[in-house]
């Protein structure tokens, strides 16, 4: 099918800033989809019907006229957190013609004098501001697409809470247009409760001397998590995640998630990693929600219920961790059946009963068993001695490609 859909990136300068191809498409199309702000940028000579996006936003009106020549307006680069990226998930590339304008991040990098390849780009458009937490490290530069005029103030407050109060902030409003403006400050002294809704926030991250060091590698300190005692401890967690081997784009099931530490660290490994945390206990569900926001992975999805029943209908995973409920009837078999071929299953056992369950399962399906012993030096009177934590039996199995 020849391209019937033209997606046009339009900047604050409006129609005069568009190239010939974009102008020609708009002059000849019978329908134009866009936001009110984008449609208002078009001159009267554009005769096509102007169709406002529905609220809540939906691509259905565009998909309903598939095959008819239409135009869709987007801000800046349509493929950068824009409607073009959403359409690309629904339509093959050969049905669309994408005509981008400079993205807001390209313009912001130019204004700040920051090499764009060295900057971390994020969006809090229709996303929690907690999403910026994971890449917070001293010296990192962030460009954050704001949801509205309240976003910079909310992000400044989050930075102060996370120990990044000295960070330098620049709000860039209406980039590329006649109303462009820049506001500078630090998170500690930010005094602008609201700015223009159309803005981007540039952040030069600077940590307080005592700010927690939260590496993206596996094995965060136990103190980074709120928990009720059911927590896969730091050293065991690092070993477990090494066996799970997070890969960008893959999905993990964290079964019997407890405080959610495995799923959270899986998602922190790469922005494209996804995880479902399956947990039945109400109090632990609340801990998972608290921890995922505090550690910058608000996209972790909480499934409220017990395995194996709660697993029905879930997207098939690339990896599964079973931290609780190993002895519950049907859990291991249901997880193995749901796992994609080539996927990894890792289960940890503490009790004799759960260890026996893993050993029996291994006899049927294979895998490796590893015993983990961790001891820490602790005081004994005037001296120190080793205090042994409970040993962990770890099952690591890879599902055959032909299974």
C-alpha positions as CSV (number, residue, x, y, z in Angstrom):
1,X,0.0,0.0,0.0
2,X,1.4,3.4,-1.0
3,X,1.6,6.0,1.9
4,X,-1.8,7.4,2.6
5,X,-0.9,9.0,5.9
6,X,1.4,12.0,6.1
7,X,2.6,12.8,9.6
8,X,4.0,16.4,9.8
9,X,6.1,17.8,12.5
10,X,5.2,21.4,13.1
11,X,7.1,23.8,15.3
12,X,6.2,27.0,17.2
13,X,6.9,29.0,14.0
14,X,3.9,27.3,12.4
15,X,3.1,26.9,8.7
16,X,5.9,29.3,7.5
17,X,8.5,27.0,9.1
18,X,7.4,23.9,7.1
19,X,9.1,22.5,4.0
20,X,7.6,22.3,0.6
21,X,6.6,18.6,0.9
22,X,4.7,19.3,4.2
23,X,3.0,22.4,2.8
24,X,1.9,20.5,-0.4
25,X,0.5,17.7,1.7
26,X,-1.5,20.1,3.9
27,X,-2.9,22.0,0.9
28,X,-4.1,18.8,-0.8
29,X,-5.4,16.7,2.1
30,X,-9.2,16.4,2.8
31,X,-8.6,15.8,6.6
32,X,-6.1,17.1,9.1
33,X,-5.8,15.6,12.7
34,X,-4.1,17.5,15.5
35,X,-4.3,19.2,18.8
36,X,-6.1,22.6,19.1
37,X,-2.8,24.4,19.4
38,X,-1.4,22.7,16.3
39,X,-4.5,23.2,14.2
40,X,-4.5,26.9,15.1
41,X,-1.1,27.3,13.6
42,X,-2.5,26.6,10.1
43,X,-3.5,29.5,7.9
44,X,-6.9,30.0,6.3
45,X,-5.6,28.7,2.9
46,X,-5.6,25.2,4.3
47,X,-9.1,23.9,3.3
48,X,-9.0,20.4,4.7
49,X,-11.4,19.5,7.5
50,X,-9.6,20.1,10.9
51,X,-10.2,17.2,13.2
52,X,-9.4,17.6,16.9
53,X,-8.0,14.6,18.8
54,X,-10.6,13.0,21.0
55,X,-10.3,13.1,24.8
56,X,-9.1,10.7,26.1
57,X,-6.6,10.5,23.2
58,X,-7.2,7.7,20.7
59,X,-5.8,6.8,17.3
60,X,-9.1,5.1,16.3
61,X,-10.4,8.1,14.2
62,X,-7.3,7.9,12.0
63,X,-7.3,4.1,11.8
64,X,-11.0,4.3,10.8
65,X,-10.2,6.1,7.6
66,X,-7.2,3.9,6.7
67,X,-6.3,4.1,3.0
68,X,-7.7,7.6,2.5
69,X,-5.2,10.5,2.1
70,X,-5.0,12.4,5.4
71,X,-2.5,14.4,7.4
72,X,-1.6,14.2,11.1
73,X,0.1,17.1,12.9
74,X,2.7,16.5,15.6
75,X,5.0,18.8,17.7
76,X,8.5,18.8,16.3
77,X,9.8,15.3,15.5
78,X,6.7,13.0,15.4
79,X,8.9,10.0,16.1
80,X,10.3,11.4,19.4
81,X,7.8,10.6,22.1
82,X,5.2,11.8,19.6
83,X,2.1,10.6,17.7
84,X,4.3,9.2,14.9
85,X,5.8,6.7,17.3
86,X,2.2,5.7,18.4
87,X,1.1,5.3,14.8
88,X,4.2,3.2,14.0
89,X,3.0,0.6,16.5
90,X,-0.3,0.3,14.6
91,X,0.8,0.7,11.0
92,X,3.6,-0.6,8.7
93,X,6.2,2.0,7.8
94,X,5.3,1.9,4.1
95,X,1.8,3.3,4.8
96,X,3.2,6.5,6.4
97,X,5.3,9.4,5.2
98,X,7.0,11.1,8.2
99,X,8.1,14.7,7.7
100,X,9.8,15.8,10.9
101,X,10.7,19.2,12.2
102,X,13.5,19.7,14.8
103,X,12.6,18.1,18.0
104,X,12.3,20.1,21.2
105,X,15.3,18.2,22.5
106,X,17.4,19.2,19.5
107,X,16.4,22.9,20.0
108,X,17.0,22.6,23.8
109,X,20.5,21.1,23.3
110,X,21.3,23.9,20.9
111,X,20.2,26.5,23.4
112,X,22.1,24.9,26.3
113,X,25.2,24.1,24.3
114,X,25.0,20.4,25.2
115,X,26.1,17.7,22.8
116,X,22.8,15.8,22.2
117,X,24.5,12.4,22.1
118,X,25.7,12.9,25.7
119,X,22.3,13.8,27.1
120,X,19.7,11.5,28.7
121,X,16.2,12.3,27.2
122,X,13.1,11.6,29.2
123,X,9.4,12.4,29.2
124,X,6.9,12.9,32.0
125,X,4.1,13.5,29.5
126,X,1.2,11.5,31.0
127,X,3.8,9.7,33.1
128,X,4.7,10.1,36.8
129,X,7.6,12.4,37.6
130,X,9.2,9.5,39.4
131,X,10.3,8.3,36.0
132,X,13.3,10.6,36.1
133,X,14.7,9.0,39.3
134,X,16.5,6.1,37.8
135,X,19.1,8.1,35.8
136,X,19.9,10.6,38.6
137,X,23.7,10.7,39.0
138,X,26.0,13.6,39.5
139,X,27.3,15.0,36.2
140,X,24.4,13.6,34.1
141,X,22.5,16.0,32.0
142,X,18.8,15.4,31.5
143,X,16.3,16.9,29.0
144,X,12.8,16.2,30.2
145,X,9.6,16.8,28.2
146,X,7.2,18.3,30.7
147,X,3.5,17.3,31.0
148,X,2.4,20.9,31.8
149,X,3.5,24.0,33.6
150,X,3.4,22.3,37.0
151,X,6.0,19.7,36.0
152,X,9.2,21.7,36.6
153,X,8.1,22.5,40.2
154,X,7.2,18.9,40.9
155,X,10.6,17.7,39.5
156,X,12.5,20.3,41.5
157,X,10.8,19.0,44.7
158,X,11.6,15.4,43.7
159,X,15.3,16.4,43.1
160,X,15.4,17.9,46.6
161,X,13.9,14.8,48.1
162,X,16.4,12.5,46.4
163,X,19.4,14.6,47.5
164,X,20.0,16.5,44.2
165,X,19.0,19.9,45.5
166,X,22.1,21.7,44.0
167,X,21.1,20.5,40.5
168,X,20.9,23.4,37.9
169,X,17.5,23.7,36.2
170,X,16.6,25.6,33.0
171,X,13.0,25.8,31.8
172,X,12.8,26.4,28.1
173,X,9.3,27.6,27.1
174,X,7.8,27.7,23.5
175,X,11.1,26.6,21.9
176,X,11.5,27.9,18.3
177,X,8.7,30.4,18.5
178,X,8.2,34.1,19.1
179,X,7.3,33.5,22.8
180,X,10.5,31.5,23.6
181,X,11.8,32.1,27.1
182,X,14.3,30.6,29.5
183,X,14.1,30.4,33.3
184,X,17.2,29.3,35.3
185,X,17.6,28.2,38.9
186,X,18.5,25.3,41.1
187,X,16.2,22.7,42.6
188,X,17.0,24.1,46.1
189,X,15.9,27.6,45.3
190,X,13.2,26.9,42.7
191,X,10.5,29.5,43.2
192,X,8.4,29.2,40.0
193,X,5.3,27.1,40.9
194,X,4.0,27.2,37.4
195,X,5.4,28.1,33.9
196,X,4.1,27.9,30.4
197,X,2.4,24.5,29.7
198,X,4.6,24.0,26.6
199,X,8.0,23.6,28.1
200,X,11.1,21.4,28.4
201,X,13.3,21.1,31.4
202,X,17.1,20.9,31.2
203,X,18.7,19.5,34.3
204,X,22.4,19.3,35.2
205,X,22.4,16.8,38.0
206,X,24.5,17.6,41.1
207,X,24.2,15.4,44.2
208,X,24.5,16.4,47.8
209,X,27.6,14.8,49.4
210,X,25.4,12.4,51.4
211,X,23.0,11.5,48.6
212,X,22.5,7.7,48.3
213,X,24.5,6.0,45.5
214,X,22.0,3.9,43.6
215,X,23.8,2.2,40.8
216,X,21.8,0.7,37.9
217,X,23.8,-2.5,38.3
218,X,22.2,-5.3,40.3
219,X,22.5,-5.3,44.1
220,X,21.1,-2.1,45.5
221,X,21.5,-1.7,49.3
222,X,18.7,-3.3,51.3
223,X,18.1,0.1,52.8
224,X,17.0,1.4,49.4
225,X,13.7,-0.7,49.8
226,X,10.9,-0.4,52.2
227,X,10.0,-3.9,53.3
228,X,8.5,-6.0,56.1
229,X,11.3,-8.5,56.2
230,X,10.4,-10.4,53.1
231,X,13.2,-9.1,50.9
232,X,15.7,-10.9,48.7
233,X,18.9,-9.6,50.3
234,X,21.5,-7.6,48.4
235,X,24.1,-10.3,47.7
236,X,21.5,-13.0,46.8
237,X,19.6,-10.4,44.7
238,X,22.7,-9.6,42.7
239,X,23.4,-13.3,42.0
240,X,19.7,-13.9,41.2
241,X,19.6,-11.0,38.7
242,X,22.8,-12.2,37.1
243,X,21.1,-15.5,36.4
244,X,18.0,-13.8,35.1
245,X,20.2,-11.7,32.7
246,X,18.0,-8.7,31.9
247,X,18.0,-7.8,28.2
248,X,16.3,-4.6,26.8
249,X,12.7,-5.2,25.7
250,X,12.2,-8.4,27.7
251,X,9.5,-9.1,30.2
252,X,10.0,-10.5,33.7
253,X,7.4,-12.1,35.9
254,X,8.3,-11.5,39.6
255,X,6.1,-14.1,41.3
256,X,5.5,-13.7,45.0
257,X,7.2,-10.4,44.7
258,X,7.3,-9.4,48.3
259,X,8.7,-5.9,48.2
260,X,9.3,-6.0,44.5
261,X,13.1,-5.8,44.6
262,X,13.8,-8.2,41.8
263,X,11.3,-6.7,39.4
264,X,12.5,-3.2,40.2
265,X,16.2,-4.0,39.7
266,X,15.3,-5.8,36.5
267,X,13.6,-2.6,35.1
268,X,16.5,-0.4,36.3
269,X,18.9,-2.4,34.2
270,X,17.6,-0.8,31.0
271,X,14.7,1.6,30.3
272,X,13.2,-0.9,27.9
273,X,13.1,-3.8,30.4
274,X,9.5,-4.6,31.6
275,X,8.2,-6.4,34.7
276,X,5.1,-7.7,36.3
277,X,5.1,-8.1,40.1
278,X,2.6,-10.7,41.2
279,X,1.7,-10.3,44.9
280,X,-1.4,-11.3,47.0
281,X,-0.7,-9.5,50.3
282,X,-2.3,-6.0,50.5
283,X,0.5,-4.5,52.6
284,X,3.2,-5.8,50.4
285,X,1.4,-4.5,47.3
286,X,1.6,-1.0,48.9
287,X,5.4,-1.5,49.5
288,X,5.9,-2.5,45.9
289,X,4.1,0.7,44.7
290,X,6.2,2.8,47.1
291,X,9.5,1.2,46.0
292,X,8.9,1.3,42.3
293,X,8.2,5.1,42.4
294,X,11.1,5.8,44.8
295,X,13.6,3.9,42.6
296,X,12.4,5.3,39.3
297,X,10.4,2.5,37.6
298,X,6.8,3.6,37.9
299,X,6.0,1.4,34.9
300,X,6.3,-1.8,36.9
301,X,2.9,-3.4,36.7
302,X,1.4,-4.8,39.9
303,X,-0.8,-7.9,39.5
304,X,-2.9,-8.4,42.7
305,X,-3.3,-12.1,43.4
306,X,-1.7,-15.4,44.0
307,X,0.0,-17.7,41.6
308,X,-0.9,-19.8,39.7
309,X,-4.4,-18.4,39.4
310,X,-3.2,-14.8,39.0
311,X,-1.0,-15.8,36.0
312,X,-3.9,-16.6,33.7
313,X,-4.1,-14.3,30.7
314,X,-0.8,-12.4,31.4
315,X,1.6,-11.7,28.6
316,X,4.1,-14.6,28.2
317,X,7.4,-13.7,29.9
318,X,11.0,-14.0,28.8
319,X,12.1,-14.6,32.3
320,X,10.5,-15.6,35.6
321,X,11.7,-15.2,39.2
322,X,9.8,-17.1,41.9
323,X,10.6,-15.7,45.3
324,X,7.6,-16.9,47.2
325,X,5.1,-19.7,46.9
326,X,7.4,-22.3,45.4
327,X,5.7,-25.1,47.4
328,X,2.2,-23.9,46.3
329,X,0.6,-26.6,44.1
330,X,1.0,-25.8,40.4
331,X,3.1,-22.7,40.6
332,X,6.3,-24.1,39.1
333,X,4.5,-26.0,36.4
334,X,2.3,-23.0,35.4
335,X,5.4,-20.7,35.3
336,X,7.3,-23.2,33.1
337,X,4.4,-23.6,30.8
338,X,4.0,-19.8,30.3
339,X,7.7,-19.1,29.8
340,X,8.7,-18.5,26.3
341,X,11.1,-21.0,24.6
342,X,14.7,-20.0,25.5
343,X,13.4,-18.1,28.6
344,X,15.0,-18.3,32.0
345,X,13.4,-19.5,35.2
346,X,15.1,-18.7,38.5
347,X,13.6,-19.8,41.9
348,X,14.9,-19.3,45.4
349,X,14.3,-21.6,48.3
350,X,14.9,-21.1,52.0
351,X,13.0,-23.8,53.7
352,X,13.6,-27.6,53.5
353,X,10.2,-28.1,52.0
354,X,10.8,-25.6,49.2
355,X,14.2,-27.0,48.5
356,X,12.8,-30.5,48.2
357,X,10.2,-29.1,45.7
358,X,12.9,-27.6,43.6
359,X,15.0,-30.8,43.6
360,X,12.0,-32.8,42.5
361,X,11.1,-30.4,39.8
362,X,14.7,-30.4,38.5
363,X,14.6,-34.2,38.2
364,X,11.8,-33.7,35.6
365,X,12.7,-30.6,33.8
366,X,16.5,-30.0,34.3
367,X,18.4,-26.9,35.4
368,X,21.1,-26.1,37.9
369,X,21.0,-26.0,41.6
370,X,23.3,-23.6,43.5
371,X,23.6,-23.2,47.3
372,X,24.4,-19.7,48.4
373,X,25.9,-19.0,51.8
374,X,26.5,-15.4,52.9
375,X,28.0,-14.4,56.2
376,X,28.7,-10.9,57.6
377,X,31.1,-9.8,60.3
378,X,29.2,-8.7,63.5
379,X,30.3,-7.9,67.0
380,X,30.7,-10.6,69.6
381,X,31.5,-9.0,72.9
382,X,34.8,-7.2,72.4
383,X,35.5,-9.1,69.2
384,X,33.9,-9.8,65.8
385,X,32.6,-13.0,64.4
386,X,30.8,-14.3,61.3
387,X,27.0,-14.3,61.4
388,X,25.7,-16.7,58.8
389,X,22.5,-15.7,57.0
390,X,20.0,-18.5,56.1
391,X,21.4,-20.5,53.1
392,X,19.6,-20.1,49.8
393,X,19.1,-22.8,47.3
394,X,18.8,-21.3,43.8
395,X,17.3,-23.1,40.8
396,X,18.3,-21.8,37.4
397,X,16.7,-23.4,34.3
398,X,16.5,-22.4,30.6
399,X,13.5,-23.6,28.7
400,X,14.5,-25.5,25.5
401,X,13.8,-23.8,22.2
402,X,11.6,-26.7,21.1
403,X,9.6,-26.9,24.3
